Amino acid sequence: MLRQRVLKSTQCFLDRRITGRGCLGLIDWADLQFGSINQPKFINQFRWNERSELVTDLLDVDNHAHRISQIVPFRMAFTHKSHEIMAHFLMPRPRSGTTRKLPYDPAEATYALSAADPKLAKLIAKAGPFTVRLPAQQSPFEALTQSIIYQQLHGKAAATIHARLLASFADICGIGNHPEPQHLLDCPNEQLRAAGLSHNKALALRDLAAKTLDGTVPTMARIRRMSDDDIIEHLTQVRGIGKWTVEMMLIFRLGRPNVLPSSDYGIRKGFALTYLGLKPTEKVTPDLLATHEQIAKRAKKWAPWCSVASWYMWRACDLAAGKTVQPE
């Protein structure tokens, strides 16, 4: 019964039809557990306007979210958009903490890069410390599933689709748990379309599932023993997974220190801003971007810390756009 109540409430969020009274479905359940929520007061503070934006007292919502999160086994976070609530509500619970430390010392990396490259040293001094942390551990299948969904989509739209996909497997896998490869192979096309996946992405996810089962996509234990090039060679055999996608996985999920995604637009632009005299106010045309050859030649000074240098190329773009707050 409890599971049915939660599933029904999450479906309300997904369908974006929730109203102030509709929220009571989830809060009723919390009230049964704690017997301490003032429902009329809460409803007055928790409602949606015509743009599906949450209108509430954040302090009270935080208190109730904290109460609920102690029983529901997945992350809960209230924001001002209904689809953002679902994105946090159904993300798989981290296995150990929210983030993990990098397998290398960022201070050592930035010190070495500054000593080897004076121009990069100026950028590092201006942009500040290297702040990347790795997300909670995911299997390659889970990480690549998310990568495929997020391709060519705004982050919020992709998070909604990802959440819908997870929710559609809740009866089989449990709420907040990621489906296994066989689940994706067995599910009907209509289920994937209902989550918002395009035909091509549905095909890519099924191919990922099949290649995970046949061993083309290695396990995490095996990936840890593989070189960057070997990982790229294996994972790019999956439909919809290109070299750039794997490079982002290497940098931001596996914490590999010496990855150089020289085809990335931000890297090419940041390099042009740092080394080629591109002005922040100048209109960027393809001929003004750095080439692979230019980046690779300079990167000889960056090894074995190309991932860190690449991150500072992205920060060069942020600084040129007037963004001073460092990304998390």
C-alpha positions as CSV (number, residue, x, y, z in Angstrom):
1,M,0.0,0.0,0.0
2,L,2.8,2.4,0.9
3,R,4.6,1.7,-2.4
4,Q,1.4,2.3,-4.3
5,R,0.8,5.6,-2.6
6,V,4.4,6.8,-3.4
7,L,4.2,5.6,-7.0
8,K,0.9,7.3,-7.5
9,S,2.3,10.6,-6.2
10,T,5.4,10.4,-8.3
11,Q,3.3,9.8,-11.4
12,C,1.5,13.0,-10.6
13,F,4.8,14.8,-10.6
14,L,5.8,13.2,-13.9
15,D,2.5,14.1,-15.6
16,R,2.9,17.7,-14.3
17,R,-0.8,17.7,-13.4
18,I,-0.2,18.1,-9.7
19,T,-2.1,20.8,-7.9
20,G,-2.1,22.0,-4.3
21,R,-4.6,19.3,-3.4
22,G,-2.8,16.7,-5.5
23,C,0.3,17.2,-3.4
24,L,-1.8,15.9,-0.5
25,G,-1.3,12.3,-1.8
26,L,2.3,12.4,-0.8
27,I,1.9,14.5,2.3
28,D,-1.0,12.3,3.5
29,W,1.4,9.4,3.6
30,A,4.0,11.4,5.5
31,D,1.3,12.5,7.9
32,L,0.3,8.8,8.5
33,Q,3.9,8.1,9.5
34,F,4.6,11.1,11.7
35,G,1.1,12.5,12.6
36,S,2.6,16.0,12.8
37,I,2.0,17.8,9.5
38,N,-0.6,20.5,9.6
39,Q,-2.3,19.8,6.3
40,P,-4.3,23.0,5.8
41,K,-1.3,25.1,6.7
42,F,0.9,23.1,4.4
43,I,-1.4,23.3,1.5
44,N,-1.6,27.1,1.8
45,Q,2.2,27.2,1.6
46,F,2.6,24.5,-1.2
47,R,0.9,25.2,-4.5
48,W,1.5,25.6,-8.2
49,N,0.9,28.7,-10.3
50,E,-0.2,28.7,-14.0
51,R,3.5,28.2,-15.1
52,S,3.9,25.0,-13.0
53,E,6.2,26.9,-10.6
54,L,6.3,25.9,-7.0
55,V,5.0,28.7,-4.7
56,T,5.9,27.9,-1.1
57,D,7.8,28.7,2.0
58,L,11.2,27.1,1.4
59,L,11.9,26.6,5.1
60,D,8.8,24.6,5.7
61,V,9.3,22.6,2.6
62,D,12.8,21.7,3.6
63,N,11.5,20.5,6.9
64,H,8.9,18.3,5.3
65,A,11.3,17.1,2.7
66,H,13.7,16.1,5.4
67,R,10.9,14.1,7.2
68,I,9.9,12.3,4.0
69,S,13.5,11.5,2.9
70,Q,14.1,9.6,6.1
71,I,11.6,6.9,4.9
72,V,11.6,7.1,1.1
73,P,14.8,5.4,-0.2
74,F,15.9,8.0,-2.7
75,R,17.0,11.6,-2.9
76,M,14.4,14.3,-2.4
77,A,14.9,18.0,-3.3
78,F,12.3,20.6,-3.8
79,T,12.9,23.4,-6.3
80,H,10.7,25.8,-8.1
81,K,10.0,23.6,-11.2
82,S,7.9,20.5,-11.1
83,H,10.2,18.6,-13.5
84,E,13.2,19.5,-11.3
85,I,11.5,17.9,-8.3
86,M,11.1,14.7,-10.2
87,A,14.7,14.8,-11.5
88,H,15.9,14.7,-7.9
89,F,13.1,12.6,-6.5
90,L,13.9,9.6,-8.7
91,M,17.6,9.7,-9.2
92,P,19.2,6.5,-7.9
93,R,20.4,6.8,-4.4
94,P,24.2,7.1,-4.3
95,R,25.9,4.0,-3.1
96,S,28.4,5.9,-0.9
97,G,28.1,9.7,-0.5
98,T,27.1,12.3,-3.0
99,T,30.6,12.8,-4.6
100,R,34.0,11.1,-4.5
101,K,37.4,12.6,-4.4
102,L,39.6,12.5,-7.5
103,P,42.2,9.7,-7.8
104,Y,44.9,12.3,-8.2
105,D,45.9,15.5,-6.4
106,P,44.5,18.6,-8.1
107,A,47.0,20.9,-6.4
108,E,49.9,18.8,-7.7
109,A,48.3,19.0,-11.2
110,T,47.8,22.8,-11.2
111,Y,51.3,23.4,-9.8
112,A,52.9,21.2,-12.5
113,L,50.8,22.9,-15.3
114,S,51.7,26.4,-14.1
115,A,55.4,25.5,-14.0
116,A,55.3,24.1,-17.5
117,D,53.1,26.7,-19.2
118,P,53.2,30.4,-18.2
119,K,50.1,31.3,-20.2
120,L,48.1,28.6,-18.6
121,A,49.5,29.7,-15.2
122,K,47.9,33.1,-15.7
123,L,44.6,31.5,-16.5
124,I,44.8,29.2,-13.5
125,A,45.5,32.2,-11.2
126,K,42.5,34.0,-12.7
127,A,40.1,31.1,-12.7
128,G,41.0,29.7,-9.3
129,P,41.3,26.2,-8.0
130,F,40.4,23.1,-9.8
131,T,37.0,22.1,-8.3
132,V,35.9,18.9,-10.0
133,R,34.6,16.1,-7.9
134,L,33.4,12.8,-9.2
135,P,29.7,11.8,-8.8
136,A,28.8,8.7,-6.7
137,Q,29.9,5.5,-8.4
138,Q,27.8,4.3,-11.3
139,S,28.2,1.2,-13.4
140,P,29.3,1.9,-17.0
141,F,25.8,0.9,-18.2
142,E,24.1,3.4,-15.8
143,A,26.6,6.2,-16.8
144,L,26.2,5.6,-20.5
145,T,22.4,5.4,-20.2
146,Q,22.4,8.8,-18.8
147,S,24.9,10.1,-21.4
148,I,22.7,8.9,-24.3
149,I,19.6,10.5,-22.8
150,Y,21.4,13.8,-22.2
151,Q,22.8,14.1,-25.7
152,Q,21.7,17.2,-27.6
153,L,19.2,18.1,-24.9
154,H,19.0,20.9,-22.3
155,G,19.9,19.5,-18.9
156,K,16.5,20.0,-17.4
157,A,14.6,18.3,-20.2
158,A,17.1,15.4,-20.2
159,A,16.7,15.1,-16.4
160,T,12.9,14.8,-16.8
161,I,13.2,12.1,-19.4
162,H,15.8,10.2,-17.3
163,A,13.5,10.4,-14.3
164,R,10.5,9.2,-16.3
165,L,12.5,6.2,-17.6
166,L,13.5,5.2,-14.0
167,A,10.0,5.6,-12.8
168,S,8.6,3.4,-15.6
169,F,10.7,0.5,-14.2
170,A,9.8,1.0,-10.5
171,D,7.4,-1.9,-10.4
172,I,10.2,-4.2,-11.6
173,C,13.3,-2.7,-10.0
174,G,12.0,-0.8,-7.0
175,I,11.6,2.9,-6.6
176,G,14.7,4.8,-7.4
177,N,16.7,1.8,-8.7
178,H,18.2,1.7,-12.1
179,P,16.9,-1.0,-14.6
180,E,19.3,-3.8,-15.6
181,P,20.3,-4.2,-19.2
182,Q,17.9,-7.1,-19.7
183,H,15.0,-4.9,-18.5
184,L,15.7,-2.4,-21.2
185,L,15.9,-5.2,-23.8
186,D,12.6,-6.7,-22.7
187,C,10.5,-3.5,-22.3
188,P,8.1,-2.5,-25.1
189,N,8.9,0.4,-27.4
190,E,5.9,2.2,-26.1
191,Q,7.4,2.4,-22.6
192,L,10.5,4.1,-23.9
193,R,8.5,6.5,-26.1
194,A,6.3,7.4,-23.1
195,A,9.4,8.4,-21.2
196,G,10.2,10.9,-23.9
197,L,13.0,9.1,-25.8
198,S,13.4,9.5,-29.5
199,H,13.5,6.5,-31.8
200,N,17.3,6.8,-32.2
201,K,17.9,7.1,-28.5
202,A,15.7,4.1,-27.8
203,L,17.7,2.1,-30.3
204,A,20.9,3.3,-28.8
205,L,19.8,2.3,-25.3
206,R,18.8,-1.2,-26.5
207,D,22.2,-1.5,-28.2
208,L,24.0,-0.4,-25.0
209,A,22.0,-3.0,-23.1
210,A,22.9,-5.8,-25.5
211,K,26.6,-4.8,-25.6
212,T,26.7,-4.7,-21.8
213,L,25.4,-8.2,-21.7
214,D,27.8,-9.6,-24.3
215,G,30.8,-8.0,-22.6
216,T,31.5,-5.3,-25.2
217,V,30.9,-2.7,-22.5
218,P,33.3,-3.7,-19.7
219,T,32.4,-3.9,-16.0
220,M,33.7,-1.1,-13.8
221,A,36.2,-3.5,-12.3
222,R,37.6,-4.2,-15.7
223,I,37.5,-0.5,-16.8
224,R,39.7,0.4,-13.9
225,R,42.4,-1.8,-15.3
226,M,42.1,-0.4,-18.9
227,S,43.9,2.4,-20.6
228,D,42.0,5.5,-21.8
229,D,42.4,4.4,-25.5
230,D,41.1,0.9,-24.8
231,I,38.0,2.3,-23.0
232,I,37.3,4.6,-25.9
233,E,37.7,1.7,-28.4
234,H,35.3,-0.5,-26.5
235,L,32.6,2.0,-25.6
236,T,32.4,3.7,-29.1
237,Q,31.2,0.4,-30.5
238,V,27.8,1.2,-28.9
239,R,25.3,3.0,-31.1
240,G,25.1,6.7,-30.2
241,I,28.3,6.7,-28.2
242,G,31.1,8.7,-29.8
243,K,34.6,9.5,-28.7
244,W,33.6,12.8,-27.1
245,T,31.0,11.1,-24.9
246,V,33.6,8.6,-23.6
247,E,36.1,11.4,-23.1
248,M,33.6,13.2,-20.8
249,M,33.1,10.0,-18.9
250,L,36.8,9.5,-18.5
251,I,37.3,13.0,-17.1
252,F,34.1,13.6,-15.0
253,R,33.1,10.0,-13.9
254,L,36.3,8.0,-13.9
255,G,38.7,10.8,-12.9
256,R,41.3,10.1,-15.6
257,P,43.9,12.9,-15.4
258,N,45.3,12.9,-19.0
259,V,42.4,13.2,-21.4
260,L,42.4,15.7,-24.2
261,P,39.0,16.2,-25.9
262,S,40.5,18.4,-28.6
263,S,37.3,18.3,-30.8
264,D,35.2,19.9,-28.1
265,Y,34.0,23.4,-29.0
266,G,34.7,24.8,-25.6
267,I,38.2,23.5,-25.6
268,R,38.9,25.0,-29.0
269,K,37.4,28.3,-28.1
270,G,39.1,28.4,-24.7
271,F,42.5,27.6,-26.4
272,A,41.9,30.4,-28.9
273,L,41.1,32.9,-26.0
274,T,44.2,31.8,-24.1
275,Y,46.8,31.3,-26.8
276,L,45.6,32.7,-30.1
277,G,44.6,36.2,-29.2
278,L,40.8,35.7,-29.6
279,K,39.0,38.6,-27.9
280,P,36.1,37.9,-25.5
281,T,33.9,40.4,-27.5
282,E,34.9,39.0,-30.9
283,K,32.3,37.0,-32.9
284,V,33.5,33.5,-33.0
285,T,33.7,31.9,-36.5
286,P,35.1,28.4,-37.2
287,D,38.3,29.8,-38.6
288,L,39.1,31.5,-35.3
289,L,38.8,28.3,-33.3
290,A,42.0,26.3,-32.4
291,T,42.7,23.2,-34.5
292,H,43.4,19.8,-33.2
293,E,47.0,20.1,-34.3
294,Q,47.5,23.4,-32.4
295,I,46.0,21.9,-29.2
296,A,47.9,18.7,-29.4
297,K,51.2,20.5,-29.9
298,R,50.6,22.7,-26.8
299,A,49.3,19.7,-24.8
300,K,52.8,18.1,-24.8
301,K,53.5,20.6,-22.1
302,W,50.4,19.6,-20.2
303,A,50.9,15.8,-19.9
304,P,50.1,14.0,-17.7
305,W,47.5,16.5,-16.7
306,C,45.6,17.2,-19.9
307,S,42.2,16.7,-18.2
308,V,43.0,19.5,-15.8
309,A,44.3,21.8,-18.5
310,S,41.1,21.1,-20.6
311,W,38.9,22.1,-17.6
312,Y,40.7,25.4,-17.6
313,M,40.0,25.9,-21.3
314,W,36.3,25.7,-20.4
315,R,36.9,28.2,-17.6
316,A,38.5,30.5,-20.1
317,C,35.2,30.5,-22.0
318,D,33.3,31.2,-18.7
319,L,35.5,34.1,-17.9
320,A,35.2,35.6,-21.3
321,A,31.4,35.4,-20.9
322,G,31.6,37.2,-17.6
323,K,30.9,34.2,-15.4
324,T,33.0,34.3,-12.3
325,V,31.3,31.6,-10.2
326,Q,33.1,28.3,-10.6
327,P,31.0,25.2,-11.5
328,E,30.5,22.5,-9.0
